[in-house]
Amino acid sequence: MKKLTVALCLMTGLASTSSAYAKDKISLMLDWFVNPDHAALIVAQQKGFFDKYDLDVEIIEPADPSLAPKLVASGDVDMAVDYQPQLQQQVAEGLPIVRVGTLVSTPLNSLVVLKNSNIKQLSDLKGKKIGYSVSGFEDAILNIMLRSVDMSKDDVELVNVNFSLSPSLLSGQVDAVVGAYRNFELNQLKLEKSEGLAFFPEEHGVPAYDELILTANSKNLSDKKFSNFLSALEEATIFTLNHPDEAWEAFVSYKPNELGDELNQMAWKDTLPRLALRPRALDAHRYQAMAEFMQAQGLIKTVPELKSYAVELQ
């Protein structure tokens, strides 16, 4: 009887210890399939940085990229990877979501032409066909870029090529594409033995912005797990920059049959310099400038108060 009592006490003690150290669960929905833009997230998962902060992070690739912010708003997922300009539109539409961190702190979007074409500057686009994937923000970007050379969208022909940006350019279906990521589409063109020439929005009148951000529901921000998530992410980012080769191996190990190809390897090198070194840090001026830009372009009606949709967690 005495032995049974001791055993029961030990079992109770172990259960209590296990409960005390239970990990905080976080469900995170990506903006797209896993790629080097998510480098810090995947390295944090594979190298144990989330474990260090007692986090159990479930990384979810979306069937429909537009669902992520809606699922955060409804409480079905804890966090989502989103885009700064789209966040400002989503908040204007009434979604209760807030930016809590940054993954990629520079624009990736660009307007790309083939280097061997007769388009050497933006003004050469007059009368040309420009392919796009998603209307809205990309239209605004294009319009402002053209305005910098005294042109407008009326001076070009817009063609919806869905997400077939590089193929439509290579096939001659269009003369240029907007919405091309400078770390991906330019490398896709190289793999097809072609060279691209990129024009960058932030050099032609569009305010600089954070390309990829992390959002959470505004009701949940007091939960310490979100701050711990950002601490783990920062450590993973530092590790990735200090040990890029080891970090690459960790990244590929997440999905060995999909992530280790030549395109991802090329994109990896181009993406690392753009990772946010301080993921929790908020550039208030950058967010305000983009909100005012979007209002001027008719993408949002009013400029919301910054603290209502972007915070810096302690």
N, C-alpha and C positions, 0 to 999 in steps of 0.2 A: 504493500500500500504506500509505504514511504517512497519507494522508487517511482511509483506512478505519479505521486504528488510532485516530485522533483521534475519529472518529465513534462508534466502539464505546465509547471511554472516556466520551464525553459521555452516551451512552445509559445506560451503567452508573451514571454519577453521578446522572442524573435519576431512575433507578429507585430508587437508594439513598435519595435525598431524598424521593421519594414514599412509600417504605416507612417512613421515619423519621417522617413526618407523617401517617401513616394514622390516620383517625379511629377512636375507640372506638365500637363499635356497642352500642346499648341498645335492646332491644325493650320497649315499655311498653304494657300492656293496660289500657284504661279500665274503669271500673265500668259505663258506659252509653254511649250515643251522645254525640258531642261536644256540649257545651252550656257556658254561661258558668261553671259550676262548675270547668271546666278552663281558665279564662281564662289563667292564668299559663303553663300547659303550651303552649297553642297560640301565645301571643305569643312564648314562648321559641323555638318552632320557626320562626315566620314572620318574626321580627325578627332572627334570627341569633345569639341568645344561646347556643344549643347549639353552633353553629358556632364561636363564640369560644373555647369550651372543647374544641374538637376532638372533638365528639360527633356521631355519626350516630344520631339517635333515630327509631325507627319507632313511631308511635302507632297502636295497634290498637283498633278498636271491637269489643266482644265480641258474638258471636251469642247467647251465654248468659252473663249477668253473673256467675253463680255460678262460672264456670270460672276466672276470673282468679287467685284465690289458689291454686287447685289447680295451675295451670300454672306459677306462680312456684315452688311447692313441688317440682314435678317437674323444674324447670330448663328448661322449654320457652319461657318468657319471663323476661326479667331483672327486670322490675318490674311492679307493678300498682297501680292506684288502688283503695283499699279503704275501709272504714269502721272507726273505732276499736272500737266494740262488737263488730262481727262478727269483727274480728281476734282479739279476746280469746276468742271462741268457737272460732275456727279453731285457735288455738294450743292450747287445751284439748283439741281433737280430735287433736292431734299433728302438725299441719302445721308444717314447719320454716321459717316465715316471720317476718320482723321488720319492725317499723315503722322507717323511716329518715327520713321527712319528712312534712310536713303541707301540704295544699293549702288546705283551708277549716277554720279554727280555732274555729268556733262551731257549735253545733247548727243544723241547718236544719229538722229534723223539727218538726212541730207538729200540734195538733188544731184543725181548722177547721170552723166552722159558717157559715151565711149570716147576714150582718149584719141582715137584715130578718126573721130568725126570732124565735121567742120564747125563744131560748137566749142569755142575756146573761152567764151565769157557769157554771162547771163543774157546780154543783149542779143546774142546770136540765136536765142530761142524763139525769136519772133517768127510766127507762122509754123512753128514746129508742133509735133504731137508729144504730149507729156502724159505718161502713165501714172496712175495712182491706185492705192488699195482701198483707203477709207476716206470718205469725205469729212469735212468738218475742220479739224485742226490742221490737217495737211493742206486743205484749200487755203486756209488763212496764212500758213507758212509760205506757200507758193505766191500768193498775192503780194505779200510784203516783200519777198525777195525780188519779184518782178518790178515792184514799185521803186526799188532802189536803183533801177536802171531806166526809170520813166516808162515802164510798161505795166500791163495789167493782165488778168486772166483772159480778157477779150482778145489779146494778141497771140494766144496759143490755143491749141485744140486739146482738151482734156479727154483721156481715154481710161476707162475703168478696166484695169488688168487684174483685178482681184489681188491675190498675193503672189502673182507671177511676175515679179519685178525684173529680175535679171534675165529670164528667158524672153520676155517681151522686148527688152532692150537688145539682146543679142540677135533676135530674129528680125529686127528692123520694124516690128509692129509699132514701136514708138521711138522717138528721138532722145527722150530723157525720161527719168522716173523720179518722182518725189516720194519720200517715205522710206527710201533705201537707208539701211543702217550701215554706217561707215566701217563698222567692224565685221560685217557679214557680206553684204552684197558686193563690196569691192573685192573681197577675197573670193567670192563665187566667180566673179568675172576672171580673176587671175587663174583659177582652176580650169576655166574654159579657154585659156590661152588668149585672154583679152585684157585690156587695161581700162579701168574706169577713171573718170575725172569727177571729183566731188566738189559741189558748192555747198558751203555750210550756212545754215539759216542764221546762226548767231553772228556771222560776219556780214549779213545783209539785212539788218533791221529787226530781226526777231530777238527778243530778250533771251538770254541764257536761262536754262532751266535744268532741273534734275530729271533725267530720262526715266529712271526706274526708282520707285519709292515703295515703302511698306506702309500699309494702312491697317487700322483696327477700328472696331466699333467704339464710338464716343462714350458709350456707357461703361466700357471695361477698362479704361485707361489707368485706374488706380491699382489694378492687379500687378503685383511685383514681377510676374513672369514676363511681362513685356519688356521691362527694363533689363531683366536678366538676359532675355533674348538678344537685345542690342549689344550688351556687354560681350556675349559669346560671339556675335557677328563681328564686332570690332577686333577681337583677338584673332578670329579666323582670317580677317582681311589682312592684318599685320603679318600673320604667318604666310599667307599666300604671296604677299609682296616680297617677303624676306626669303622664301623658299619656293619660287615659282615652279620648279621642276617637280619637287615632292608634292606640291599642291595640285599640279596637273595630274599626277598619278592618282591622287586621292579623288579628284574630280572624275576621272575616267572610270575608276572602280565603282562608281555609283551605278553606271550602266555600261559595262565594258563593250558590249556589242553595238552600241549606238554612239557613244561620245568620243571614241578614240580615232575618229576619221581625220583626214587632212584639213577639212574646212574648219572643224572645231579647234584643231591645233593652231591654225593660223589666226582664227578669231580670238583664241585665248590670249595670245601675245598682244593683240591690239586692244583687248578689253581691260587687261589688268591696270594700265595707267589711269583708267577712267573710274575705277572703283572708289566709292566714298571712303576716305580714310577715317572719318568720324561719322559713323552711320546715324547716330542719334542727333547730331548737330543740325540746327535749322537756320537757313539763311533767309531771314524775314524779308529783306529787301528783294531778293530774287522772287519770292512767292507773290509779293505785292505787285511787282513789276509785271509778272506774267498775268495776274488777275486783271490788271488794268488794260493790258494788251488784248486779252480775250474779250473784255467788255467793249473795247474799241472796235474789235472785229465782229461784234454781234454774236459771239459764241455764248456769252452769259449776259444777263440783263443788269445785274448789280454786282458790285465787288463786296463779297462777304468779309466780315471781320476775321482777320488772320487766325486768331486763337480758336475760332470755331471749327477750323478744319486742318490746322497744322500745329503740332506741339513738339517740344523738346523734353522728353521724359528724363526724370532724374533717377 
